[in-house]
Amino acid sequence: MLRFILVLLFSFAIGPALGVTTKSPTLICDQWCASKFTSLAARRTCIRDAKNWKGSCYTCGPKASTTTKTLCGNGCVDLKKDRNNCGACRNVCKKYQSCDQGSCVCLAGLTLCGDSCRNLLTDNNNCGSCGNKCSGGMICSAGIGVCPAGMTSCNGVCKNLSKDKNNCGYCDVGCYGEALCTGGYCACPGGKTLCGEKCLDTMANDPNNCGWCGYQCQSGTCVGGKCVCPAGSGLCENKCFNFNTNNEHCRRCWNTCSLGTTCIAGQCTCPAGQSLCQGLWCATLENNNFACGKCGNMCMGNTVCVGRSCQCLNNRKLCDGWCTAVDYDRTNCGDCGVKASLFPSPDFLDLILHSAQITACAAEVFANAAWAKQYAANRVETLTMTIITVEPVVEYAQMADDVLRDFVTAMYVPKVG
């Protein structure tokens, strides 16, 4: 009782100093404010709010309707939710944490790794799981270590294949020597060309790399990246040829001289006494049936080129484009267009040949006609006897000897002319 009286007297004593009058709602709030707040300003605020039935006394003090909040410092807090006073006063939750039921927990989407909350989808030091660090220049994306845009993983290390000298265009494909990686390709500096593993100046005078890699000047020399041939020669497929004398490259590359011709002074030339016909072959115009007298003049029929003109041989005459033996030809008998006359057989041959008529053209018969007739007369008796016993005429023809038949035929001599 004595203690209560002393507190009450203390309240009345300090009341005017704190701006508090005897009109305060309750003496309990005044006492509570005086005992809980060490700061004079906080006490005054607490007592002043209590007069209006609000403030700390009514939130977490003796006049509070609930016990969900607790006085921490100069204010009332919910120890189950306040991240600066989580579970106890001044227990501050760390970054990316919230207070849940008096415990500090990580925000949604974050995971507690050690004493801090981490996003396992994007944290390079905790990628996919706590402590899983991304290495080799990789970054964490969706919980997996990947290379940044424009980079490629080569043996677990991110490389820029467009300019990495040791991984140019592809992993483990390096540029040799002084070559640099540009745009994913090995390229030589200073206008040089990459030939195998070396950078070479193919536009200089290198006979083994003239103009481009591996191009060799088989003859001649390399000047400014081009194979140069001696005077009078030309370059055909990186080899020099004498255009004045080479039969395969006469005057120009691949101008091949035809069979029988020879390249002389850049022209395909025939041997002496021959002429080049159609630019393909050499011909002797004196006696060539396909070029008689001049190229393209072909001897027709059975004529023969003699002395640059088409002629008939062996006393034959040219009849309708064909060399004909007029001494023997029935339709050209003695001359072109003259047909041999028909003579009746002698009476005794009519019995044998049944008035058959035989035509013959033989100039030499005139000289032998008398002898032929005498020979035939000497055989008449034998011939007649044969015919009497043998019929028909076909069988006679088979039995008569060849000599007799030849001379019987020769007796029918036409008149020539």
C-alpha distance (Angstrom), angle and dihedral (degrees) to the residues before:
residue distance angle dihedral
M1 . . .
L2 3.72 . .
R3 3.83 91.1 .
F4 3.80 92.5 53.4
I5 3.80 90.8 50.2
L6 3.82 90.7 51.1
V7 3.85 93.2 50.3
L8 3.76 90.4 48.1
L9 3.80 92.0 49.9
F10 3.86 88.6 47.9
S11 3.77 90.1 53.2
F12 3.77 92.3 51.4
A13 3.76 89.9 46.4
I14 3.81 96.8 53.1
G15 3.77 95.7 31.9
P16 3.79 96.1 92.1
A17 3.79 91.4 45.7
L18 3.84 91.7 54.0
G19 3.77 93.0 44.3
V20 3.79 90.1 -109.9
T21 3.77 120.5 135.0
T22 3.73 132.5 -166.1
K23 3.78 86.6 -95.4
S24 3.90 91.7 82.8
P25 3.86 113.2 133.0
T26 3.73 94.5 -120.5
L27 3.70 136.8 2.6
I28 3.82 88.1 -139.7
C29 3.82 94.0 66.9
D30 3.77 90.7 46.2
Q31 3.72 91.1 53.4
W32 3.83 92.4 43.3
C33 3.79 93.2 50.4
A34 3.78 90.9 48.2
S35 3.78 92.6 51.7
K36 3.83 99.5 41.9
F37 3.78 103.9 44.0
T38 3.77 121.2 62.7
S39 3.77 93.5 -176.1
L40 3.80 114.0 85.3
A41 3.79 91.1 -144.1
A42 3.81 91.8 51.1
R43 3.82 90.7 49.7
R44 3.79 92.3 51.5
T45 3.81 90.9 48.7
C46 3.79 92.2 48.4
I47 3.84 93.0 48.7
R48 3.82 93.2 43.0
D49 3.84 92.2 50.6
A50 3.78 90.4 46.9
K51 3.83 89.5 59.8
N52 3.79 86.6 63.6
W53 3.79 92.7 45.0
K54 3.80 94.7 -108.6
G55 3.79 140.6 86.7
S56 3.75 130.8 70.3
C57 3.79 95.0 -33.6
Y58 3.79 90.4 59.7
T59 3.85 95.2 38.5
C60 3.76 104.6 45.6
G61 3.83 103.1 -8.2
P62 3.79 133.7 86.0
K63 3.80 91.9 -68.3
A64 3.83 94.6 52.6
S65 3.79 114.4 124.5
T66 3.84 91.9 -148.4
T67 3.77 136.4 29.4
T68 3.84 97.6 -136.2
K69 3.77 94.1 109.5
T70 3.76 134.0 59.8
L71 3.80 131.7 -158.8
C72 3.79 109.7 -111.5
G73 3.73 115.9 173.3
N74 3.79 108.8 -42.1
G75 3.80 98.4 -17.8
C76 3.73 147.2 49.2
V77 3.80 116.8 -104.2
D78 3.79 138.5 177.2
L79 3.78 104.4 -117.9
K80 3.81 88.9 -159.9
K81 3.81 94.1 59.1
D82 3.81 110.6 17.4
R83 3.84 107.8 102.5
N84 3.83 89.9 -160.0
N85 3.78 91.6 52.5
C86 3.76 104.1 26.1
G87 3.81 112.7 169.7
A88 3.80 90.0 -21.3
C89 3.76 138.7 26.3
R90 3.80 115.0 -77.0
N91 3.83 92.3 8.8
V92 3.83 96.8 136.3
C93 3.82 120.0 -164.0
K94 3.77 115.3 -131.8
K95 3.79 128.9 -115.5
Y96 3.82 115.1 -56.6
Q97 3.85 89.9 15.2
S98 3.74 130.8 116.7
C99 3.80 130.9 -166.0
D100 3.77 114.3 -107.8
Q101 3.78 120.1 176.9
G102 3.76 90.6 -22.7
S103 3.80 95.1 -49.3
C104 3.77 129.6 103.5
V105 3.82 109.6 -119.8
C106 3.81 133.2 174.3
L107 3.77 120.2 -98.9
A108 3.82 119.1 -101.9
G109 3.81 111.8 -70.2
L110 3.80 93.1 22.6
T111 3.79 130.1 102.4
L112 3.79 128.4 -151.5
C113 3.79 108.9 -115.3
G114 3.78 109.9 179.2
D115 3.77 105.4 -42.0
S116 3.80 98.1 -25.5
C117 3.78 137.7 67.8
R118 3.79 116.7 -113.8
N119 3.80 135.4 -173.2
L120 3.79 102.3 -127.3
L121 3.82 89.7 -163.5
T122 3.80 95.8 61.4
D123 3.83 109.0 12.7
N124 3.82 108.8 112.2
N125 3.84 90.2 -157.1
N126 3.79 94.7 46.6
C127 3.80 105.5 31.3
G128 3.78 112.9 169.1
S129 3.80 90.9 -20.4
C130 3.78 138.5 23.5
G131 3.79 113.4 -76.0
N132 3.81 95.3 11.7
K133 3.80 102.2 131.7
C134 3.79 124.6 -163.3
S135 3.79 111.8 -126.3
G136 3.78 138.6 -176.3
G137 3.78 93.6 45.4
M138 3.80 93.5 -57.3
I139 3.79 123.8 144.4
C140 3.80 128.8 -148.6
S141 3.78 113.9 -104.3
A142 3.80 121.5 170.5
G143 3.79 88.5 -17.0
I144 3.82 94.3 -54.2
G145 3.78 129.1 102.7
V146 3.82 109.7 -118.2
C147 3.78 136.2 165.0
P148 3.80 118.8 -102.3
A149 3.80 119.5 -103.4
G150 3.79 111.5 -67.5
M151 3.79 92.8 23.6
T152 3.82 130.8 101.1
S153 3.78 129.5 -156.2
C154 3.80 110.7 -115.3
N155 3.78 111.0 -178.4
G156 3.80 90.8 -25.1
V157 3.81 95.4 -48.4
C158 3.80 123.7 102.9
K159 3.80 112.8 -119.9
N160 3.79 133.9 179.7
L161 3.80 101.5 -127.6
S162 3.79 91.6 -167.2
K163 3.80 94.0 67.3
D164 3.81 110.0 7.6
K165 3.81 107.4 118.5
N166 3.81 92.5 -152.9
N167 3.80 95.5 42.8
C168 3.78 104.9 34.7
G169 3.79 113.4 169.8
Y170 3.80 90.3 -26.6
C171 3.79 135.9 34.8
D172 3.81 114.4 -85.3
V173 3.81 92.8 8.7
G174 3.78 104.7 125.7
C175 3.78 133.2 -170.5
Y176 3.78 113.6 -120.5
G177 3.75 128.3 -133.0
E178 3.75 116.3 -21.5
A179 3.80 93.6 -15.4
L180 3.80 116.4 123.7
C181 3.79 130.7 -151.9
T182 3.79 110.9 -112.5
G183 3.77 121.5 171.3
G184 3.79 91.1 -16.9
Y185 3.81 94.3 -52.4
C186 3.76 131.0 99.5
A187 3.76 109.4 -117.2
C188 3.75 132.9 176.1
P189 3.79 122.1 -126.7
G190 3.76 126.2 -122.1
G191 3.80 98.0 31.4
K192 3.79 93.7 -61.9
T193 3.81 123.5 142.5
L194 3.79 125.4 -126.2
C195 3.80 106.8 -121.8
G196 3.77 109.3 -179.8
E197 3.78 104.0 -53.9
K198 3.78 98.0 -18.6
C199 3.77 137.0 77.2
L200 3.80 108.1 -130.4
D201 3.77 135.0 -180.0
T202 3.81 99.5 -124.5
M203 3.80 91.0 176.8
A204 3.78 92.3 64.2
N205 3.80 124.7 75.1
D206 3.79 101.8 -73.3
P207 3.85 106.8 142.7
N208 3.82 90.9 -161.4
N209 3.81 95.5 49.7
C210 3.78 103.8 29.0
G211 3.80 111.4 165.7
W212 3.78 93.8 -20.0
C213 3.79 140.3 14.8
G214 3.77 116.0 -58.1
Y215 3.80 96.1 -0.2
Q216 3.77 105.3 140.5
C217 3.77 127.0 -166.1
Q218 3.81 100.7 -133.3
S219 3.76 90.0 -167.8
G220 3.75 132.1 8.2
T221 3.78 123.0 26.5
C222 3.82 138.4 -72.6
V223 3.79 114.6 -112.7
G224 3.80 120.8 175.8
G225 3.79 93.0 -18.7
K226 3.81 94.8 -48.2
C227 3.77 131.6 100.8
V228 3.79 108.6 -120.5
C229 3.81 122.4 -160.5
P230 3.80 128.2 -153.0
A231 3.80 119.6 -94.6
G232 3.81 112.5 -70.9
S233 3.80 92.6 24.9
G234 3.77 132.7 96.3
L235 3.80 134.6 -152.6
C236 3.81 115.0 -113.1
E237 3.81 114.5 173.8
N238 3.80 94.1 -20.4
K239 3.79 93.0 -50.6
C240 3.79 128.2 102.2
F241 3.81 120.0 -125.3
N242 3.79 130.5 -176.5
F243 3.80 103.0 -115.0
N244 3.80 90.4 -162.5
T245 3.80 97.9 59.9
N246 3.83 110.3 13.7
N247 3.81 111.7 108.7
E248 3.84 92.9 -156.2
H249 3.82 95.2 46.7
C250 3.79 105.1 30.8
R251 3.81 110.2 170.5
R252 3.83 90.6 -24.1
C253 3.80 140.9 21.1
W254 3.81 116.0 -64.5
N255 3.79 94.2 0.1
T256 3.81 92.9 138.6
C257 3.78 119.8 -165.3
S258 3.80 112.0 -125.7
L259 3.77 124.5 -117.2
G260 3.77 112.3 -60.8
T261 3.81 96.0 15.4
T262 3.78 126.6 106.4
C263 3.81 129.2 -154.0
I264 3.80 107.6 -113.9
A265 3.81 120.0 170.4
G266 3.81 90.1 -16.8
Q267 3.81 95.0 -51.7
C268 3.81 129.2 104.2
T269 3.81 100.7 -120.7
C270 3.82 132.5 -172.4
P271 3.83 123.1 -133.7
A272 3.82 118.4 -90.4
G273 3.80 112.3 -70.4
Q274 3.82 93.9 24.4
S275 3.78 132.0 96.5
L276 3.82 129.9 -145.2
C277 3.80 109.7 -117.7
Q278 3.80 122.1 -161.2
G279 3.78 86.7 -13.8
L280 3.80 88.6 -82.0
W281 3.79 112.1 82.5
C282 3.76 143.1 19.7
A283 3.79 120.6 -119.5
T284 3.82 136.4 -174.9
L285 3.80 100.8 -132.5
E286 3.80 91.8 -159.9
N287 3.79 95.9 72.4
N288 3.82 110.3 1.8
N289 3.81 111.8 123.8
F290 3.83 90.2 -155.8
A291 3.80 95.6 48.3
C292 3.77 107.5 25.4
G293 3.79 111.5 175.4
K294 3.80 90.9 -21.1
C295 3.80 139.9 19.1
G296 3.77 113.4 -77.4
N297 3.82 95.6 20.1
M298 3.81 101.9 122.6
C299 3.81 122.1 -171.5
M300 3.78 107.4 -121.9
G301 3.77 129.3 -145.0
N302 3.78 112.9 -4.9
T303 3.79 96.3 -32.0
V304 3.78 119.4 129.4
C305 3.81 129.4 -143.7
V306 3.79 109.7 -114.1
G307 3.79 122.3 165.9
R308 3.84 93.2 -8.8
S309 3.85 93.7 -53.2
C310 3.81 134.6 90.2
Q311 3.83 110.1 -110.9
C312 3.82 143.3 167.7
L313 3.81 119.0 -113.8
N314 3.85 133.9 -147.6
N315 3.83 95.3 34.0
R316 3.77 92.1 -61.3
K317 3.79 121.9 148.4
L318 3.78 128.1 -136.3
C319 3.79 105.2 -113.1
D320 3.81 115.5 176.3
G321 3.82 91.6 -22.2
W322 3.76 94.9 -48.3
C323 3.80 129.2 100.5
T324 3.81 105.0 -120.3
A325 3.84 131.7 -168.5
V326 3.82 96.8 -131.9
D327 3.82 90.6 -172.9
Y328 3.79 90.3 69.0
D329 3.82 108.2 18.3
R330 3.83 112.1 106.4
T331 3.82 94.2 -155.1
N332 3.80 93.6 43.1
C333 3.80 100.4 35.3
G334 3.79 110.1 172.7
D335 3.80 91.7 -20.7
C336 3.79 141.0 18.9
G337 3.80 112.8 -68.3
V338 3.84 96.9 10.4
K339 3.79 112.7 126.5
A340 3.87 121.5 -154.8
S341 3.88 116.7 -106.7
L342 3.81 123.5 -119.0
F343 3.86 118.6 -121.0
P344 3.83 126.1 -167.4
S345 3.75 116.5 -113.9
P346 3.85 119.6 -110.2
D347 3.76 116.1 -92.1
F348 3.77 95.2 -102.3
L349 3.80 90.5 52.2
D350 3.76 91.7 51.2
L351 3.79 87.0 67.4
I352 3.76 89.2 52.3
L353 3.81 103.2 39.2
H354 3.81 97.9 27.0
S355 3.80 93.8 -122.2
A356 3.83 91.6 -46.7
Q357 3.79 113.4 166.6
I358 3.79 122.6 -143.7
T359 3.78 125.1 -164.4
A360 3.78 122.3 -152.6
C361 3.77 135.4 169.8
A362 3.78 113.5 -160.7
A363 3.78 120.5 137.9
E364 3.76 92.1 -165.9
V365 3.83 89.7 63.2
F366 3.81 89.7 75.3
A367 3.78 90.7 66.0
N368 3.78 92.8 47.2
A369 3.78 100.3 35.5
A370 3.84 96.0 105.6
W371 3.78 92.7 48.1
A372 3.79 90.5 46.8
K373 3.78 92.9 51.4
Q374 3.82 92.1 49.1
Y375 3.79 91.1 49.1
A376 3.76 91.0 51.0
A377 3.82 92.3 48.2
N378 3.78 90.7 53.5
R379 3.77 88.4 56.0
V380 3.81 98.1 45.2
E381 3.75 94.2 93.5
T382 3.75 93.1 50.9
L383 3.79 91.5 42.7
T384 3.81 92.8 49.6
M385 3.75 92.4 50.0
T386 3.78 89.5 51.3
I387 3.77 93.7 51.4
I388 3.79 92.4 49.7
T389 3.78 91.1 58.9
V390 3.80 101.3 32.5
E391 3.76 127.9 59.9
P392 2.93 147.1 -151.2
V393 3.81 114.6 35.0
V394 3.78 92.7 -114.7
E395 3.77 90.5 63.6
Y396 3.79 89.8 48.0
A397 3.78 90.7 54.5
Q398 3.76 89.9 53.0
M399 3.83 92.9 51.2
A400 3.82 100.3 41.7
D401 3.74 112.3 94.5
D402 3.81 119.0 -113.0
V403 3.78 94.4 -114.6
L404 3.80 93.6 56.7
R405 3.79 92.4 47.5
D406 3.79 91.1 51.2
F407 3.78 93.2 53.4
V408 3.80 95.2 41.8
T409 3.80 87.3 55.0
A410 3.79 91.0 47.1
M411 3.82 91.2 57.9
Y412 3.79 89.8 72.3
V413 3.77 94.4 76.6
P414 3.82 115.6 173.5
K415 3.74 125.4 -142.2
V416 3.75 107.5 -106.9
G417 3.76 119.7 -146.3
